[in-house]
Amino acid sequence: MQQPCPHCDQPDMSLLRLVLIGEILCADETLLVLLADLLQQAGLLHLSEEPTVLPVRRQKGTVHALQRSASDR
């Protein structure tokens, strides 16, 4: 019986999704534009001409601002 080849075998789709989500969360604007262009060229992303945005209802209450920690700067 042959040993599985990590370079030839199909990667697990759930792992690929997690890696992609992690990269999107850490990416800067330039990288996200390049990623969107790549996905569009591959036929995986279809951008509409006019974005359809639904109105957002704001909840009444206190708004808390997020602050970056000193280690992130």
N, C-alpha and C positions, 0 to 999 in steps of 0.2 A: 504494500500500500504506500502511495506517495505522500510525502509530507506536504501540508498546505504551504503555498508560497504567498507571503504577505504582499509581494509586489504584483502578483498576477490575479489574486482573488479579488472579487468585488468587495468594497468596504461596506460595513454595516450602515444603512441609511440613517438610523437614529443617531449614530455617532457623528455622521457627517452633518446632520441638522444641528446638533449641539455645538460642534466646532464652528459652523457658520454663524449661529446666533452669538457665540462668544466673540467672534471676530467683528461682527457688526456692532456689538456693544462697546468694543474697545477702539473702533475705527474713527479716524478723523473724516472731515467732510470730503476731502480729495479722494480718499480711498473708497468712500461710499459711492461717489459718482462713478469711479472706475468700475466698481463692482456692479452697479446698476447697468452700466453700459455693456459689460460682459454678459450679464444675465439676459439683457435685451437682444444682444447679437446671437446668443445661443437659443433664443426663442422661449426662454423660461420666464420672461417678464414682458408684459404688454402694457406700455404706458398709454394712458388716455390723453387726448388733446387738452381737455378741460377737466381738472380734478373735481370730483363731486364731493363736497364737504357737507356733512350733516351739522345742523346747529347743535352746539354743546350747551347743555343746561348746567350752570354752575350751582353747586350746593352751597347753601348758606352755612356759614361757620367761620372758623379761624383758619387763616392761611399761614402755613409754616414754610419759610424759605429754607432750601437745602444749601448747605455750605460744604465746600471741599475741605478735606483734612489737610494738614500741613505736609503730610508725607506724599500727597498726590500732586503737589505743586512743583 
